[in-house]
C-alpha cells in the first residue's frame, strides 16, 4: 500500500525513474535541511519499542508465572 499509492499518484515520475531518466521531477533521496529534534526521535523510538516489545514481555511474564504455578 505504501509503495502503490505514490506510484499511482505520480505515475509519470515513477516511469521516468524506472527507465533511469533524470529530470526536474525525478525522485531522488536527499537529506533534509532541518533535522528532527532529539526529543521527538526518542519519543517515537520509545513508542515503537513499546508497541513491539510489549507483547513479548507479556508473553514472557505469562510463561514465567505458569512454570512457577
C-alpha positions as a Markdown table, in Angstrom:
| # | Residue | x | y | z |
|---|---|---|---|---|
| 1 | Unk | 0.0 | 0.0 | 0.0 |
| 2 | Unk | 2.8 | 2.4 | 0.9 |
| 3 | Unk | 4.5 | 1.8 | -2.4 |
| 4 | Unk | 1.4 | 1.6 | -4.6 |
| 5 | Unk | 0.0 | 4.9 | -3.5 |
| 6 | Unk | 2.9 | 7.1 | -4.7 |
| 7 | Unk | 3.2 | 5.0 | -7.9 |
| 8 | Unk | -0.4 | 5.6 | -8.7 |
| 9 | Unk | -0.4 | 9.3 | -7.8 |
| 10 | Unk | 2.9 | 10.1 | -9.6 |
| 11 | Unk | 3.0 | 7.5 | -12.5 |
| 12 | Unk | 5.0 | 9.7 | -14.9 |
| 13 | Unk | 7.8 | 10.2 | -12.3 |
| 14 | Unk | 7.8 | 6.5 | -11.4 |
| 15 | Unk | 8.1 | 5.6 | -15.1 |
| 16 | Unk | 11.0 | 8.0 | -15.5 |
| 17 | Unk | 12.8 | 6.6 | -12.5 |
| 18 | Unk | 12.2 | 3.1 | -13.7 |
| 19 | Unk | 13.8 | 3.9 | -17.1 |
| 20 | Unk | 16.7 | 5.7 | -15.4 |
| 21 | Unk | 15.9 | 9.1 | -16.8 |
| 22 | Unk | 16.8 | 12.1 | -14.7 |
| 23 | Unk | 14.8 | 15.3 | -14.9 |
| 24 | Unk | 13.4 | 18.1 | -12.8 |
| 25 | Unk | 10.7 | 15.8 | -11.4 |
| 26 | Unk | 12.9 | 12.8 | -10.8 |
| 27 | Unk | 12.7 | 11.0 | -7.5 |
| 28 | Unk | 15.9 | 11.3 | -5.5 |
| 29 | Unk | 16.9 | 10.6 | -2.0 |
| 30 | Unk | 18.5 | 13.6 | -0.2 |
| 31 | Unk | 19.0 | 14.7 | 3.3 |
| 32 | Unk | 16.5 | 17.1 | 5.0 |
| 33 | Unk | 17.6 | 20.6 | 5.5 |
| 34 | Unk | 16.4 | 20.7 | 9.1 |
| 35 | Unk | 17.0 | 17.7 | 11.4 |
| 36 | Unk | 14.3 | 16.4 | 13.7 |
| 37 | Unk | 14.7 | 17.3 | 17.4 |
| 38 | Unk | 16.3 | 14.6 | 19.5 |
| 39 | Unk | 13.4 | 14.5 | 22.0 |
| 40 | Unk | 10.9 | 13.8 | 19.2 |
| 41 | Unk | 13.0 | 11.0 | 17.8 |
| 42 | Unk | 13.5 | 9.5 | 21.3 |
| 43 | Unk | 9.7 | 9.7 | 21.9 |
| 44 | Unk | 8.9 | 7.9 | 18.6 |
| 45 | Unk | 11.5 | 5.2 | 19.1 |
| 46 | Unk | 10.3 | 4.6 | 22.6 |
| 47 | Unk | 6.7 | 4.3 | 21.3 |
| 48 | Unk | 7.7 | 1.8 | 18.6 |
| 49 | Unk | 9.8 | -0.2 | 21.0 |
| 50 | Unk | 6.9 | -0.3 | 23.5 |
| 51 | Unk | 4.5 | -1.5 | 20.9 |
| 52 | Unk | 6.8 | -4.1 | 19.6 |
| 53 | Unk | 8.3 | -5.4 | 22.9 |
| 54 | Unk | 5.1 | -5.0 | 25.0 |
| 55 | Unk | 3.5 | -8.3 | 23.7 |
| 56 | Unk | 6.8 | -10.1 | 24.1 |
| 57 | Unk | 7.3 | -9.0 | 27.7 |
| 58 | Unk | 3.7 | -10.0 | 28.5 |
| 59 | Unk | 4.2 | -13.5 | 26.9 |
| 60 | Unk | 7.4 | -14.0 | 28.9 |
| 61 | Unk | 5.6 | -12.9 | 32.1 |
| 62 | Unk | 2.8 | -15.4 | 31.4 |
| 63 | Unk | 5.2 | -18.2 | 30.7 |
| 64 | Unk | 7.2 | -17.5 | 33.9 |
| 65 | Unk | 4.1 | -17.5 | 36.1 |
| 66 | Unk | 2.8 | -20.7 | 34.5 |
| 67 | Unk | 6.0 | -22.6 | 35.3 |
| 68 | Unk | 6.0 | -21.4 | 38.9 |
| 69 | Unk | 2.4 | -22.4 | 39.5 |
